[in-house]
C-alpha cells in the first residue's frame, strides 16, 4: 500500500496537465486513422469473403494469396514499404494515407476470415429452401445468407476492430504524431517516463473501453435475438 501511495505522490502532475493537449490531439489522430482503417477493412473483408465463399475463378486464389501475405507480415513492415519503398517507384503518399492503407491491408484479411466463417456456418438446407423459392444468388445473399453470417461473425469482427485500434500504436514508426509517438517524444525530451506512460495507458483505455463495451452489448443482443446459435 505504501509503495502504491508513493507512486502516486511522486507523479509530476504539472507535467501531465501541461502536455495533456498533446495527448488529446494525438488521440484524435489515432481515432481518425483507426476509424477509416476499420471501415475500409470491413469493406475489403466483405468483398474478399464473398469471393472466397463462392470460389470465383482466379479471384478467390488471388484473395487467398492476399490473406496469407497480409496475415504473415508485420504491420510495421507494410508501413515501411508504403512510406519508404513506394517513393522509389514514383508513388508518394502522406503518412496518414500510408497508415490507413496499412491498417486496411492488414485488417481486411482478418475481417475476411471472420466473415467467411459466418458465411460457411449457414446450413445447406436453408440455401436449398431459398433456391426452391426461386431466389437468385444476389437475393439469396441479401435476404438469407448475409444477415445470418453477419450475426455469427460479430464477435470476430469486433475483436478485429479492437485489434486494429491497438495496432495504430505502430504508425509512430512513419513519423505520425499518434499517442505512441507523443509518448516516446516526451520521454526522450523530459525523461518523465511514468507520467508519459500513464497518460498513454489512460488514453488507450478511454478509446478502447467504449468499443469493447458496445461490442459486448451487441453480441448479447444478437444472442438473445436467436442469432449465432
ZIRANOR-V300255 format. One record per residue. N is the residue number from 1. RES is the residue in one small letter. PSI is psi in radians with two decimals (999 if undefined). OMEGA is omega as a letter, one per 30 degrees, with the letter a starting at -180 (* if undefined). Layout:
BEGIN
N_RES_PSI_OMEGA ; N_RES_PSI_OMEGA
END
This chain:
BEGIN
1_x_-0.71_a ; 2_x_-0.70_l ; 3_x_-0.67_a ; 4_x_-0.79_l ; 5_x_-0.65_l ; 6_x_-0.69_a ; 7_x_-0.85_a ; 8_x_-0.63_a ; 9_x_-0.45_a ; 10_x_-0.11_l ; 11_x_2.44_l ; 12_x_1.56_a ; 13_x_-0.52_l ; 14_x_-0.72_l ; 15_x_-0.76_a ; 16_x_-0.73_l ; 17_x_-0.70_a ; 18_x_-0.71_a ; 19_x_0.17_l ; 20_x_-0.74_l ; 21_x_-0.55_l ; 22_x_-0.74_a ; 23_x_-0.59_l ; 24_x_-0.82_l ; 25_x_-0.72_l ; 26_x_-0.65_l ; 27_x_-0.68_l ; 28_x_-0.75_l ; 29_x_-0.74_l ; 30_x_-0.79_a ; 31_x_-0.72_a ; 32_x_-0.80_l ; 33_x_-0.77_l ; 34_x_-0.72_a ; 35_x_-0.93_a ; 36_x_-0.64_l ; 37_x_-0.76_a ; 38_x_-0.76_a ; 39_x_-0.84_l ; 40_x_-0.59_l ; 41_x_-0.67_l ; 42_x_-0.75_l ; 43_x_-0.82_l ; 44_x_-0.72_a ; 45_x_-0.73_l ; 46_x_-0.84_a ; 47_x_-0.82_a ; 48_x_-0.68_a ; 49_x_-0.66_l ; 50_x_-0.72_l ; 51_x_-0.69_l ; 52_x_-0.64_a ; 53_x_-0.76_a ; 54_x_-0.03_l ; 55_x_0.92_l ; 56_x_2.22_a ; 57_x_2.39_l ; 58_x_-0.92_a ; 59_x_-0.66_a ; 60_x_-0.49_l ; 61_x_-0.68_l ; 62_x_-0.73_l ; 63_x_-0.73_l ; 64_x_-0.73_l ; 65_x_-0.75_l ; 66_x_-0.79_a ; 67_x_-0.77_l ; 68_x_-0.74_l ; 69_x_-0.76_a ; 70_x_-0.78_a ; 71_x_-0.28_a ; 72_x_0.27_l ; 73_x_2.41_a ; 74_x_2.60_l ; 75_x_-0.65_a ; 76_x_-0.69_l ; 77_x_-0.74_l ; 78_x_-0.72_l ; 79_x_-0.72_l ; 80_x_-0.69_l ; 81_x_-0.77_a ; 82_x_-0.75_a ; 83_x_-0.67_a ; 84_x_-0.48_a ; 85_x_-0.79_a ; 86_x_-0.63_l ; 87_x_-0.51_l ; 88_x_-0.29_l ; 89_x_0.09_l ; 90_x_0.17_a ; 91_x_1.94_a ; 92_x_2.14_l ; 93_x_2.63_l ; 94_x_2.82_l ; 95_x_-0.67_l ; 96_x_-0.76_l ; 97_x_-0.74_l ; 98_x_-0.71_a ; 99_x_-0.77_a ; 100_x_-0.77_l ; 101_x_-0.72_l ; 102_x_-0.79_l ; 103_x_-0.67_l ; 104_x_-0.77_a ; 105_x_-0.77_l ; 106_x_-0.86_a ; 107_x_-0.56_a ; 108_x_-0.67_a ; 109_x_-0.72_l ; 110_x_-0.71_l ; 111_x_-0.70_a ; 112_x_-0.76_a ; 113_x_-0.65_l ; 114_x_-0.79_a ; 115_x_-0.65_l ; 116_x_-0.66_l ; 117_x_-0.61_l ; 118_x_-0.72_l ; 119_x_-0.73_a ; 120_x_-0.12_l ; 121_x_-0.19_a ; 122_x_2.26_a ; 123_x_2.50_a ; 124_x_-0.51_a ; 125_x_-0.60_l ; 126_x_-0.68_l ; 127_x_-0.69_l ; 128_x_-0.68_l ; 129_x_-0.73_l ; 130_x_-0.68_l ; 131_x_-0.65_a ; 132_x_-0.40_l ; 133_x_0.02_l ; 134_x_0.27_l ; 135_x_2.39_l ; 136_x_3.06_a ; 137_x_-0.74_a ; 138_x_-0.80_l ; 139_x_-0.67_l ; 140_x_-0.74_l ; 141_x_-0.74_a ; 142_x_-0.75_a ; 143_x_-0.49_a ; 144_x_-0.95_a ; 145_x_-0.99_a ; 146_x_-0.73_l ; 147_x_-0.75_l ; 148_x_-0.69_a ; 149_x_-0.69_a ; 150_x_-0.72_l ; 151_x_-0.72_l ; 152_x_-0.57_a ; 153_x_-0.21_a ; 154_x_-0.83_l ; 155_x_-0.78_l ; 156_x_-0.72_l ; 157_x_-0.76_l ; 158_x_-0.71_l ; 159_x_-0.68_l ; 160_x_-0.62_l ; 161_x_-0.80_l ; 162_x_-0.71_l ; 163_x_-0.77_a ; 164_x_-0.63_l ; 165_x_-0.74_l ; 166_x_-0.56_l ; 167_x_-0.27_l ; 168_x_-0.32_l ; 169_x_-0.31_a ; 170_x_-0.40_a ; 171_x_-0.20_l ; 172_x_-0.34_l ; 173_x_-0.30_l ; 174_x_0.58_l ; 175_x_0.58_l ; 176_x_2.31_a ; 177_x_1.07_l ; 178_x_-2.98_a ; 179_x_-0.76_a ; 180_x_-0.69_l ; 181_x_-0.82_a ; 182_x_-0.73_l ; 183_x_-0.84_l ; 184_x_-0.64_l ; 185_x_-0.80_a ; 186_x_-0.66_l ; 187_x_-0.73_l ; 188_x_-0.56_a ; 189_x_-0.73_a ; 190_x_-0.10_l ; 191_x_0.43_l ; 192_x_1.25_a ; 193_x_-0.85_a ; 194_x_-0.78_a ; 195_x_-0.80_a ; 196_x_-0.75_a ; 197_x_-0.65_l ; 198_x_-0.76_l ; 199_x_-0.58_l ; 200_x_-0.82_a ; 201_x_-0.78_a ; 202_x_-0.73_a ; 203_x_-0.78_l ; 204_x_-0.61_l ; 205_x_-0.73_l ; 206_x_-0.63_l ; 207_x_-0.77_a ; 208_x_-0.60_a ; 209_x_-0.82_l ; 210_x_-0.67_l ; 211_x_-0.78_l ; 212_x_-0.73_l ; 213_x_-0.79_l ; 214_x_-0.67_l ; 215_x_-0.73_l ; 216_x_-0.72_l ; 217_x_-0.78_l ; 218_x_-0.77_l ; 219_x_-0.73_a ; 220_x_-0.73_a ; 221_x_-0.71_l ; 222_x_-0.66_l ; 223_x_-0.75_l ; 224_x_-0.50_l ; 225_x_-0.17_l ; 226_x_0.11_l ; 227_x_2.73_l ; 228_x_0.22_l ; 229_x_999_*
END
